Amino acid sequence: HVQLVESGGGFVQPGGSLRLSCATSGIIFRSSDMEWYRQAPGKQRELVAGITSGGTTNYGDSVKGRFTISRDNYKKTVDLQMTSLKPKDTAVYLCSARGAQYGRSMIRTYWGQGTQVTVSS
């Protein structure tokens, strides 16, 4: 089955940096589009950044210029480098993959459990 496991969250002061990583298994990673979302208490889930199987990236307006998404097709991971963090970046960050499971042709969206990022002084 497909698994997405996020890591790298934690507590950081405003202006600091964190690097999140999402390790995948069970999905045909090289042909999957990957995204990072975040969800703060009482707020809707928000797209943070995405990277297609071809390497095209897109970012939410609130993180442009501060966050960078990247993927490693060999390691089957997608990372999110976050810099100049602000308190409003505090949220649970979730990894999402849209692709096919090994041995199956159906394209589905899969989610990780999320990792908490807290930005506070």
N, C-alpha and C positions, 0 to 999 in steps of 0.2 A: 504494500500500500504506500501511498504518498505521505511523506513527512516533511514539514518545514519547521526548523528549530532556530529561533532567534537568540542572539546573545549580544553582550556588549553594553546593555543598558546600565544605568546607575544614577548616582547623584553628582551633579556638577554645578559649579558656580556660574553666574551669568558671564558671558564672554568666553567660556571654556569650550572644549571640544570633546566629542565622543565618536566612536566608530562602532556602528552596529553591523552585525553579520547574520546572514540567514543561510543555514546549511540545509540542503535539500537531499532527498532520496526518493527513489521510486518514480520519479517523473523524468520525462525526456527533456533534460534541462536545456540543451543547446537550442531546442526549437520552442522553448517556453518564453513568454513575456513575463517579466518580473516587476513587482511594484512594492513600494513601502507605503503604508497608510499609518495614520495615527488617530487615536481617539482619547480625548480628554473627558473627564467626568461631566456629564450633562450636555455634552456636545456631540454633533454628528461625526461619524468617521470621515476623515479627510485624506485625500490623496496627497502624499508628500512628494514622491518621485517614482518614475517608472523607467524601465529600460527594456527595449524589445529584444527579440532573439537576434536581430541584426545589429544591435548596439545603439539604436536611436534612443536618446534620453528626453525626458520631459519632467518638469518640476512644478509644484504648486507655487503660486505667486508669493506666498509668505516665506518660502525658503530659498528662492532663487538667489544665487550668488553666495549662499552660505553652506548649502548641502550639495554633496556630490554622490551620485549613485554609480556603482560599477559592478561588473559581473566577471566571474572566472568560470568559463565553461569546463575547464579541466577539473577544478575542485567542486564544481556545481554549487557555487555560492554566489550570493549577491550582497554587496556591502553598501552601507550608507555612512559616508563621512559627514559629520555634522560639526560645523564651526560657528563661532560667534553666537553661541546658544543664548536664548532669551527665556525668561520665565514662561512666556506663552508657548514655548516649545514643549512644556511639560505635558506628557501624555504616555499612553501605552502605544508602542510602535509595533505594527504587525506587518509581517511579510506575506505577500500574496504571489501565487504563481498561476498562470493560465497556460495550460498545456495538456499533453496526453500522458497518461500513466503508461509505463512500459507494458507492452503486450496488448494495449487497447488503442482504439482510434479516436474515441470520443474526447473532445477538448472540454476540460472543466477548469473551474477556478478552485484553488486550494489555499488554505490559510494556516498560518502558524498560530501559536498561542499568544505571542506578543512578549515584549520586554519593556519594562517601565523605565522611562527617562524623566528625571526630576531636575529642573533647573531652578536653583534658589540660592540666595545669599544667606 
